[in-house]
Amino acid sequence: MKFLGNLFFLAVNFCAVLSIPTNFHDSTFHYWYTPEGTKATIVGVYDTSLRTVTIKPFITINNKRYYVNQVGAGAFSNTIVENIIVNGPNAYEKDEFVESINFSPNAFQNAKSIRKIEVNTEKVTADPGAFDGCSTNLYFTGKGTLSLANSMAKNYLTSWNLPITKDYTNETPTVIMNALYNLAKRVKENFSVNSKIAYPSNPAVVFALRTGDSTGIAKIYRLLALNMGFQYNDVHVGSDNAYYSFNYVYINRDNTSKKWYNLDIVNTTFGSNVTYRVFRTNAEESTALSIAYGGKTINPDNWVIYVGEEIAMPSPENFNNWLIRNRQGVRV
């Protein structure tokens, strides 16, 4: 009997240590929280008639706040919700906003109705597979979009066994070329070209849906390279100032002046061996684009660069003029 009593005592204390999640709901969501903790996870939609929902910073239970920082697996699966708003900072209520939020794997599994996810907080992360099954109408907006895109970039780099925040500053041209090549090959293998999705140039959308247009592909390549550890002016997004976008990459092959090559992931076939033919001169890229345009003559002097293009596309600048104005070397 004494043994059973001790066993019961241990079991009760064991459960207390584990802090078993407790269910709660307000007028919008179902939550899990642990009474001993301070955080809450959204695990479902309570009002199934809602099409627009707002994720609030906290729930209050027994006069205690539990701060919402997670959207759990399946939280929005098979709902009719179209718009999700994550509350951001308010100038008059500085503690009344979601400080950070993470989207769990399969959080939006088969959430076909989702159209817009507006993230108004700067700390947004997503686990691999968070947006699997979303429709091609998906759109991300808000100041947390870049944070979300960088989080997904790191997920891909980890899954590909590529480095994160490595210092390439003093690496040899061969090491840099290999790193840029392997990254481009991975992008080619894992992302398809599709300009018919609703927002094909939004990098967070491209990461989530694994497809986008040539601009979206070029944008995610740059974000991936930056997260690998390349510097801001090592990789940029450019275009022929008409239809196709591609990347400009800096590879100092002869250890003299800074030289820029064209890397066109969409119009390149990657082999098993690293080759400089992937990093094209102006003439080689002009020929490739000419073929893509059905024989049209392409003038590299008209090509442009988009600086600060992580999410929104800024005004283009002629690439030749940009190189001269910023003393950034020469084109090959």
C-alpha positions in Angstrom: 0.0 0.0 0.0 2.8 2.3 0.9 4.4 1.5 -2.4 1.2 2.3 -4.3 1.0 5.6 -2.4 4.5 6.5 -3.4 3.9 5.6 -7.0 0.8 7.8 -7.1 2.8 10.7 -5.5 5.5 10.2 -8.2 3.0 10.1 -11.0 1.3 13.3 -9.9 4.6 15.1 -9.6 5.8 13.7 -13.0 2.7 15.1 -14.7 3.3 18.4 -13.0 6.9 18.5 -14.3 5.7 17.6 -17.8 3.2 20.5 -17.8 0.6 18.7 -19.8 -1.1 21.2 -22.3 -4.5 22.4 -21.5 -7.2 23.4 -24.0 -8.8 26.8 -24.2 -10.7 28.7 -26.8 -11.9 32.3 -27.4 -14.3 33.5 -30.0 -11.7 32.9 -32.8 -9.2 30.1 -32.0 -8.6 26.9 -30.1 -5.3 27.1 -28.1 -3.0 24.9 -26.1 -1.2 26.3 -23.1 0.4 25.0 -19.9 -0.8 26.7 -16.7 2.8 26.9 -15.4 4.1 28.5 -18.6 3.6 31.8 -20.4 3.1 30.8 -24.0 0.1 29.7 -26.1 -0.2 27.8 -29.3 -3.1 28.1 -31.8 -4.2 24.6 -32.7 -7.5 25.3 -34.6 -10.1 27.7 -35.7 -13.1 27.9 -33.2 -15.5 29.9 -35.3 -15.5 28.0 -38.5 -17.6 30.6 -40.3 -14.8 33.2 -40.2 -12.9 34.2 -43.4 -10.7 36.8 -41.9 -8.9 36.1 -38.5 -6.5 38.2 -36.4 -3.9 36.5 -34.3 -3.8 38.5 -31.1 -0.7 38.9 -28.8 -2.1 37.0 -25.9 -5.0 35.2 -24.2 -6.0 35.8 -20.6 -6.9 32.9 -18.3 -7.5 33.4 -14.6 -6.1 36.9 -14.9 -2.8 35.5 -16.3 -1.5 36.3 -19.8 -0.3 33.6 -22.1 1.5 35.0 -25.1 0.7 33.5 -28.5 3.9 32.6 -30.3 3.1 29.5 -32.3 0.6 28.2 -34.9 0.5 24.5 -34.5 0.3 21.6 -37.0 -3.1 21.5 -38.8 -4.3 24.7 -37.2 -5.8 26.0 -40.5 -6.2 22.7 -42.3 -9.4 22.4 -44.3 -10.8 25.7 -43.0 -12.5 28.5 -45.1 -10.2 31.2 -43.7 -8.9 33.4 -46.4 -7.0 36.2 -44.6 -4.8 35.9 -41.6 -3.5 39.0 -39.8 -0.7 38.8 -37.2 -0.9 41.9 -35.0 2.2 44.2 -35.1 3.4 46.9 -32.8 1.0 49.7 -31.9 2.4 53.1 -31.1 -0.1 53.6 -28.3 0.0 50.1 -26.8 3.6 48.9 -27.1 3.0 45.6 -25.3 -0.1 44.8 -27.3 1.4 43.0 -30.2 2.8 39.6 -31.2 6.5 39.8 -30.5 7.4 36.7 -32.5 5.6 33.8 -34.1 6.4 30.5 -35.7 4.4 28.4 -38.1 4.7 24.7 -37.4 5.1 21.9 -40.0 1.7 21.4 -41.7 0.2 24.4 -40.0 -1.6 25.2 -43.3 -1.8 21.7 -44.7 -4.6 21.7 -47.3 -5.6 25.2 -46.3 -6.8 25.8 -49.9 -8.8 28.9 -49.0 -5.9 31.0 -47.7 -5.3 34.0 -49.8 -3.3 36.4 -47.7 -1.1 36.1 -44.6 -0.2 39.5 -43.3 2.6 39.4 -40.8 3.1 42.8 -39.0 5.8 41.7 -36.6 9.4 41.5 -37.6 10.2 38.1 -36.0 8.5 35.4 -38.1 9.7 31.9 -38.7 8.4 28.8 -40.4 9.3 25.1 -40.0 9.8 23.0 -43.1 6.4 22.1 -44.7 4.4 24.7 -42.9 2.6 25.8 -46.1 2.4 22.4 -47.9 -1.0 22.1 -49.6 -1.7 25.8 -49.9 -3.2 27.1 -53.1 -1.4 29.1 -55.8 -3.3 32.2 -54.7 -1.1 32.4 -51.5 0.3 35.9 -50.7 2.5 37.2 -47.9 2.6 40.8 -46.9 3.7 42.9 -44.0 7.1 43.8 -42.5 7.7 40.3 -41.3 7.7 38.9 -44.8 11.5 39.2 -45.1 12.0 37.5 -41.8 9.7 34.7 -42.9 11.6 34.3 -46.3 15.0 34.2 -44.5 13.7 31.5 -42.1 12.5 29.4 -45.1 15.8 30.0 -46.8 17.7 28.6 -43.8 15.4 25.6 -43.8 16.3 24.8 -47.4 20.0 25.3 -46.8 19.9 22.9 -43.9 18.0 20.3 -45.9 20.6 20.6 -48.7 23.5 20.3 -46.3 24.8 23.7 -47.3 26.4 26.2 -44.9 24.7 29.0 -43.1 26.5 32.3 -42.4 29.8 31.0 -43.6 32.5 33.7 -44.1 33.4 33.7 -47.8 35.4 36.9 -47.6 38.9 35.4 -48.0 37.9 32.2 -49.9 39.5 31.4 -53.2 37.6 32.0 -56.5 37.3 28.2 -56.9 35.6 27.8 -53.5 33.3 30.7 -54.3 32.5 29.3 -57.7 31.7 25.9 -56.3 29.5 27.3 -53.6 27.5 29.4 -56.0 27.2 26.6 -58.5 26.0 24.0 -56.0 23.4 26.5 -54.6 22.1 27.3 -58.1 21.9 23.6 -59.0 19.9 22.9 -55.8 17.5 25.7 -56.7 17.1 24.3 -60.2 16.3 20.9 -58.8 13.8 22.0 -56.2 11.9 24.9 -57.7 9.9 24.9 -60.9 9.2 27.9 -63.2 5.5 29.0 -63.2 4.4 32.5 -63.9 0.7 31.5 -63.6 0.6 31.5 -59.8 -0.9 34.6 -58.3 2.3 36.1 -56.9 5.2 34.5 -58.7 7.8 37.2 -57.8 7.2 37.2 -54.1 10.2 35.2 -52.6 8.2 34.1 -49.5 5.6 32.7 -51.8 8.2 31.0 -54.0 9.8 29.4 -51.0 6.4 28.2 -49.7 5.0 26.9 -53.0 8.4 25.8 -54.5 7.6 27.6 -57.8 7.8 31.1 -59.3 8.7 33.1 -62.3 12.3 34.0 -63.3 12.2 37.1 -61.0 11.0 35.0 -58.1 13.7 32.3 -58.8 16.4 35.0 -59.0 15.2 36.6 -55.7 15.3 33.4 -53.7 18.7 32.6 -55.1 20.0 35.9 -53.7 18.3 35.3 -50.3 19.8 31.8 -50.1 23.3 33.1 -51.0 23.0 35.9 -48.4 22.0 33.3 -45.7 24.9 31.1 -46.8 27.2 34.0 -45.9 27.8 35.9 -49.1 28.0 39.7 -48.8 25.3 42.1 -49.9 27.1 43.1 -53.1 28.3 39.5 -54.0 25.0 38.5 -55.6 22.2 40.6 -57.1 19.1 40.3 -59.1 19.0 41.8 -62.7 17.1 41.4 -65.9 17.2 42.1 -69.6 14.8 45.0 -68.9 12.1 43.1 -70.7 10.9 39.7 -69.5 13.7 37.5 -68.1 15.4 38.0 -64.7 18.6 36.4 -63.6 21.4 37.0 -61.2 24.7 38.9 -61.3 27.4 37.1 -59.3 30.9 38.3 -58.4 33.7 35.9 -59.0 37.2 37.2 -58.9 38.8 34.6 -61.1 42.1 36.2 -61.8 42.6 38.0 -58.5 42.6 41.4 -60.1 39.6 43.6 -60.5 36.1 42.7 -59.3 34.3 40.9 -62.2 30.6 40.1 -62.6 29.2 37.1 -64.4 25.6 36.3 -65.3 23.9 33.4 -63.7 20.6 32.4 -65.4 19.2 29.5 -63.4 16.0 29.3 -65.5 17.8 29.0 -68.8 20.7 26.8 -67.7 21.1 23.0 -67.5 23.3 22.0 -64.6 25.5 18.9 -64.9 27.3 16.8 -62.3 30.5 18.7 -62.6 31.1 22.4 -61.8 31.8 24.4 -64.9 32.5 28.1 -65.6 30.0 27.8 -68.6 27.3 28.2 -66.0 28.7 31.7 -65.1 28.2 33.4 -68.5 29.8 36.4 -70.1 27.5 39.1 -71.6 27.8 37.5 -75.1 27.0 34.0 -73.8 24.0 35.2 -71.8 22.8 37.3 -74.8 22.9 34.2 -77.0 20.9 32.1 -74.4 18.3 34.8 -74.1 18.1 35.2 -77.8 17.3 31.5 -78.1 14.6 31.9 -75.4 13.1 34.8 -77.3 13.0 32.9 -80.6 16.0 34.6 -82.2 15.5 38.2 -81.1 18.7 40.3 -80.7 19.5 41.0 -77.1 21.7 44.0 -76.2 23.5 43.6 -72.8 23.9 47.4 -72.5 20.2 47.6 -71.7 20.3 45.2 -68.8 19.4 46.5 -65.4 20.0 45.7 -61.7 17.5 45.8 -58.8 19.3 46.8 -55.6 17.4 46.1 -52.4 15.2 43.6 -54.1 14.7 41.2 -51.2 10.9 41.4 -51.2 9.5 44.4 -53.2 11.0 45.1 -56.6 12.6 48.6 -56.5 13.1 50.8 -59.5 15.7 49.3 -61.9 19.0 51.0 -62.7 21.1 50.4 -65.7 23.8 47.8 -64.7 26.6 49.6 -66.4 25.7 52.9 -64.7 25.4 51.2 -61.3 28.9 49.6 -61.7 30.5 52.9 -62.5 28.6 54.9 -59.9 29.4 52.5 -57.1 32.9 51.5 -58.3 31.9 47.8 -58.2 34.2 46.5 -60.9 33.4 45.4 -64.5 31.2 43.0 -66.4 32.8 40.0 -68.1 
